[in-house]
Amino acid sequence: MMKRSAQRLEAVLCAWCRVQPLLVPQGIRLSRKDWLCLLHSARREGVAGLVYRASGRDPLGMNAPAGARATLRQTMLAQAAVWLREEAVLGEVLDALASCRIRPVLLRGLALVTDLYGDGSLRPQVDHDLLVGPEEMKKARDALLSIGFRSSPGGAGPLLRGSSVIDLHSDPYDRERVPSRAMVIHAAASGVRARAVKRHVAGREVDFPCPEDRLLLLAAHLVKHAFDRLIRLVDVAECWRAGGFEPRELVRQAHSEGTADALFYALAAARTRLGAEVSTQLLERLAPGRRPVVDRAFGRVLAGRPSPYFGEWLLLAQLPGLRAQMRAAGEMLQPKEIRERSRSRGSSWGTLLPLRIARLAARGAIGLVGSLASRPLDRH
């Protein structure tokens, strides 16, 4: 019974959480309890605005219990208010950086919402991810501190001002946070900046990743966060639908930069769950060898079920040898922000102890699982 209910909710969510929504398949009916679960899921997955808009055009949504669509509407209006506030904040941030002759690349955030959704009420806004050069990082942080932002506890991580969050990156794939990613992903940050295109956001001209980079970055971001929210998958599906790139060139770039695996899993999930029109031939050109642990985790993703640590398992599967896998496991347990926070407090225990625990506890487990995950199996 619970399984059938979960399948109904998955079908409804995946039909409605698109910029171009579909009608829910005939024969699906939702009980009052189902509607409560749908409301909770839509808000948790970040698709409440999309679901509200689509439900008003679908007979199933028109027959929703009293208050159900009103709750979704309240969430959508709250998202619109946040979008307007953050648009003003971003304009202030861009002006502060421009005064220091820094022109960042907007990795996601408002430019993505404007490009793909065209309406800030349809997608929640969480933070602003800005790419700057390594040599510009200190100057950029100082510029933001001068307009009221403050450092995260310990001095590392994003900058905060009220509920606004600015995350400065010197690398678009977060390799500074988990350095082992550099053994897999070879994309140059300078290339992303050089290929950037112009967009108008917050009344200003900004740099934004070109269509190929945008899709590859969204795919890597989705995989890194283990498909935790449906809205991230919607981003990938809508980016694919928006196009602007040549698929053959996209595949070539993904293989040359080490992002082909992430792109494969992201597009395969977008096709299965959201109906993205991705060809089988393209997926075959991206498909990695079979990895039992990763494949089982991805099966859960395709079924719409949580698969925690999918990104971590994939990274371990891509790394060559036990030594590299153990190092990566330690970095995942102790990302850059925690390491720097421990150093700022003058304590090495916060940095070294988890690493030692990881090495001792993971020596057997990661050795076994990592070898299974990274060993291609005979497809026959």
Buried (B, 14 or more C-beta within 10 A) or exposed (E): EEEEBBEBBBBBBBBBBBBEBBEBEEEBEBEEEBBBBBBEBBBEBBBBBBBBBBBBEBEBBEEBEEEBBEBBBEBBEBBBEBBEBBBEBBBBBBEBBEEBEBBBBBBBBBBBBBBBBEBBBBBBBBBBBBBBBEEBBEBBBEBBBEBEBEBBEBEBBBBBBEEBBBBBBBBBBBBBBBBBBBBBBEBEBEBBBEBBBEBEBBEEEBBBBBBBBBBBBBBBBBBBEBBBBBBBBBBBBBBBBBEEBEBEEBBBBBBEBBBBBBBBBBBBBBBBBBBBEBEEEBBEBBEBEEBEBBEEBBEBBBEBEEBEEBBBBBBBBBBEEBEBBBBBBBBBBBBBBBBBBBBEEEEEEBBBEBBEEBBEEBEEEBBEBBEBBBEEEEEE
